[in-house]
Amino acid sequence: MKRRLGVSVYPEHSTPERDRDYLERAARLGFSRVFTCLLSVKGSAEKTIEEFTAFIRMAHELGFEVAVDTNEDVFRRLGATPEGIGPFAKMGVDIIRLDGHFGDHGDIMLTRNAAGIAIEFNASSNLPLDVLIERGADPRNMVVCHNFYPEPYTGLSEETFQVLSRKYRGMGLPIAAFVTSRVHGAFGPWPVFAGLPTCEDDRRRPIGLQARHLVASGLVDDILIGNCEASDEELKELSEVDRSRVTLSIELEPGVGEEERQIVWGYQHVTRGDASAYMLRSSWPRIDYRGTSIQPRDAGCGTFTRGDVLVVNDNMQHYRGELEVALKEMPDDGTRNLVGRIPEDELFLLDYVKPEHPFGFINC
């Protein structure tokens, strides 16, 4: 299943015309999910249902699936219960996200709703969803989505994100997580404007790198922009992220030869299964360069460091053409040409490239 992209829209802080324009721009770039929030909506039940019915109808016309964030207060205000979710069905909701819970019985009954609305649990909490499934919850109607975190320094640590995501991945549940627009004034449901990511370390990264982090983790199916509105440039950058493998930026060295450029860009790189602690190795290019010269070039550094991208040269002909990425310091013995470097702020992505996994490069 291809990873999907989504945006967040908060109609109570916008206008129907502005929301449609934003969704149209996102739809043209292949976005297909919308997250919105009922927790912050203050109108009457009748007004809320009327306004969100119109909003969701418009989103559906543009090809979006719509998730609404709810809790017990929202259910009570709209006149809904775990056994009777008519107000959400009337609005046309596709996914009900639970920011709060209704006890085991209530949560189980929600997953069995006759309207077929998917129930989305909070992936940033350690929930016993496996027990719910054992007791009758329908896993076919269950998904999970991480929180976003408006307050700086409160987002998930990498360790917590990994532990919780692996738990729900082990249950076979689809997982969504948030990245954040860095546009000044981009807003969420609350009056806080410091970004809305899931992972704290993503808060200050460009949006494409945030997404490449989630893709590299291998733990996220859908990537949603938590705040509104992302710029056209951010939407485009996110839409162009390769969602099939780990990708890293590379800053090419001056004087890199055409053969070396072809090795960097012209192959589907896959790490070897017999992994080294010192480097990632992509050996397939060797086959094509058995009879082609790659002249040695002095790197002028004496030592290769983490993130250096190397190509084996004529001084080690048997391995000539192999692409390698240094994982730790090692001496430059003259058998490898330095062709580029991975920027320092992306070195963390190397930790995700596991043995026999594909990876690739994008031009800085």
N, C-alpha and C positions, 0 to 999 in steps of 0.2 A: 504494500500500500504506500503510495507516494505521500510524503509529508505535506500537509496543507499549511497555508498561510492565512492569517486572520488579522483583522483590525478590531479596535474597540470604539464604540460610539455611545455617547451619553446624551440622549435627546433632551433631557431636562436642562442641560447647559448649552444647548445649541438651537438650531432651527431645522425644520424639515428640508428646506432648500439646501442648507449647508451640509446636512447629513447625506442627502442624495448625491451631491457633488462629490463628496469624499468617497462614498461607496462606489460611485461610477469610476472614479480614478483608480481605486484599488481593484475593482473587478476587471478592468482592462489589463491589469498586470497579473491576473490569475489568482487573486485572493478569493477565498471562498468561505471563510468563517467570520462571524461577528460575535463579539462579546459585548454585553451591555449589563447594566446594574439596576436592580430594583430596590436595593438597600437604601439608596440615597434619594429616592423619589418620594415627595411629600404630599402629592395630590390625593384626592379621594379615590376609592376603588374604581368608581365609574370612569373618572377622568383618566386614571392610569391605564385601565384596560382599553379605553378608546384610543388614547395616544399611542400606546405600544402596539396595538393591533395594526394601526396605520403604518407605523415604523417597520414592523416585521413583514407586513405585506410588501412594502417597498423593497426591503432587503431580499425577500424571496424572488421578486421580479428580476433582481440583478444577479441571482444565482447564489445567494449566501445562505448558509445554515446559521441559525441564531441561538445563542446561549444566553440565559438571563441569570444573574446572580441573585440568590434569595436566601431567606432564613425563616425562622418560625414567625417573626413579626410580619414579614411580607405575606406569608400564607394567611395569617389571621386577618390582615388588613384587606386582602383581596377576597376573603371568604373561601379559601381553599383548605383542604386537609390532605394528609397522605392517601386517604381512600377516595378523595374527590378533588381532582385537579382541573375541574372544568374551566376556571378562569384562565389558566395557562393554555389549555387547548383552544379556547376561544380566541386568544391573542395569536395563536399560530406558532407558539414556542416549539423549537426543536429539541433544546437541551435545558433542563432545569439544573442549575448549579446550586449545591447546598453549602452555604457558608456556615449554617448551623445544622443540627440534626434532630430527628424526631424519635430517637430511641430505636432499638433494633427492629421492633415490629413496624414502626412507621417507615423506616428506611427501606425495609424489605417490601412493604406494600407499595411504596413509590416506584420501585423497579418493576413492579407488576401492573403498572397503570394501563388501562385499556386503550388509552390514546396513543400508546407507543412512543411517548416522549422519553428520550434518554435522560438518565439521572447521572449528574456529574458530581463526584465526591472530591473533597479537598486533598490533593496529592501532597500538600505540604504539612499534613498531619498524619500521625501514625495510627491509621484506622484499621480495625479488624474486619476488613472487607471479605477476607477469606472465610471468616466465621459466618458473616451474613450470607454468603453464597451457600455454605453448607446448610444454613437454616432456611433456605428458600429464596433468597434474592436471585434475580435473573441476571447472570453475567453478560448476556447478550444485550442488555439494556443499561449497562453500567460503563461509565468512562470516568477518568480522573483528570483534574486540572490543578496545577499548582496555583498558589496565591501570587499576587504581585505585592510589592512593598513600597508605599509612597515615602516612608521616612528613611532618610539616608542611614546606612550602616545597619539596617534591620533585615535586609534580604538574606536568603538562605546561603549558608556556607556551601562550598563545593562538596564537602563530605556529607552534609545533611541532604543536599539535593541528590547525590548519588545513592545514598542508603535508601531514602524513601522511594525514589524512582525505580530502583531495582526491585524493591518489594512489590510494587504494583505491576511492573513489567513481568515479574514472575507469575502473576495471576492472569496474565494475558490481557490486561485492560489497556486501552488506548490512553496515552498521556499527552496533555497539552501543557505548555509553559509560556511565560511572557518574556518578551524583550521590550525595550523602551525607546521611544523617540527621544532625541536630544534637542529637539526644536524648543527654543525659548517660548514659554507659555503653553506648551502642550499640556492638556489637562486630563484629569480623571474624575471619578465621582466625588472626590473630596477636595477641599481647597488647599492642596499641597502640590507643589510643582517641581519636585526633585526627581522625577522619573518614576516609572512603574515596572521594574524588572522583577523576575523571580529570584535570580541569583545576584547577590550584592556586588560581586566582582564585575558583573555586566553593566552596572549602572553608568560607568564612565567610558565604556567602550563604544566605538562606532556600531551602528545597528547591524551592519553586515557581519562584523566580528562576533557580536552577541549571538547571532543566528548560527554562525559557523561553530561556535562553542556548543550550542545545544545539539546541532547535527553531529558533531564529533563525539558527544557523550553516548550517542546511540540509544538514548533513553526517551526521546521526545518524538511524538508523531506530528503534533500540530504546534506551530509557532505563531503566537499572537502578539501584536503590539498592544501594550497595556494602556497607553495614553493616546489622546486624540488632540490634534491631528498630526500625524507624521507628514513630513514634507514629501513632495513628489520625488525628490532625489532619494530620500530614505526608502520610500515604497519601491522605487526602481532597484536600489541597491539590494534590498531584501529579496525581491523577486528574482534577482540574478544569482543568488547564492546556490551553489551546487548542493542539493539536499541528499545526494547519494553517497558521499564519502567525505573524509576529512580533507579540507583544503587549506593551504597555507600561502600567505603572501611571500613573494621572493623579490629581493632587490638585487638585480644582476650586477656583477662586477664589470668594470670597463674591460674591453678587449676580449670578451667572451666570443668564441668562434661559432660559426653556423652549426657545426656538428653538435656542439654542446647545447646550443639553443634548441635544436631538434630533440635532443635527449630530454631536456627539461619539459618541453611543451608537447612533444609528439608521441608520448607513450602514456598508457594507463598504468601508472606505477602501483605496484603491490609489494608490500614488505615480505621478506623471506620468512619462512616458518622457523628456520634455525636462527633465531634472533640473537644479535650481539648487543652487549650493554653499551658499546661505543658508538654504534651507528645504526640507522635504518638503511636497508639495502634493497634496491630495485634492480634485479639482475637481468630482466628481459632485454634491455637495450644491448647487452653484450652480444647477443646472437647476431644483430645487424652490423656490429662494428668489429667483427673479427678481422676483416680485411681492410678496414678504413682507419687511417691515421688520425690520432688525436694528439697533437703536439703538446709536450709538457710546457707549462707556464708557471713561472715562479709566483707564488702567492704573496711572498714578501712578509710573511708573518711568523714562520717557524713553528707555529702551533695552531691547529684548528680547534675551534671552540663550538659549544652547543649552538645549533642552528645554522652552521656553515653547510652549504650545499655543494657537493663535490662530484666530479666525474673522473673516473680512472683513465689515465692517459697511456701513451705508448711505453712508458717505463715499467708497466706491468701488463703486458700484452694479453695474457690469458683472461684478465678481468676488464680489459679495455671497454669503455662505454658504460660500465655499471654506474648508476647514479646512487649516491650515498648522502645521508644527512647526519652530521655529527650530533651525538647525544651528550658527549662529554669531551673534555680536552684530550687531544692525541697529537703526536708530532707530525709535522709535514715532512714526509720522507721523500718527496719528489714524485710519487706515483699517482698523485691525485691533483687535479686542477680545481681551484676554488672558482665556482661559477656564480655564486650568489650567497646571500644571507637572508634568513628569516628574521623579520623585525623583532626586537626584544619583546614587545607587548603581545606577540603571538607565539612565543616559545612554549607557553603552557600547552598549546595544542599538540605538541609532540608526544605528550604523555598519553594521548588518546589513540595513537597509531599503533595498533597491536599487531603481532605476527600474523602474516597472511592477509592483512587488511589493505584495501585500496587507499590511496591518497593522491593528491595532486596539488598543483601550484596555480596561483593567480598573480597577475602582474601588479605590482604596487603602483 
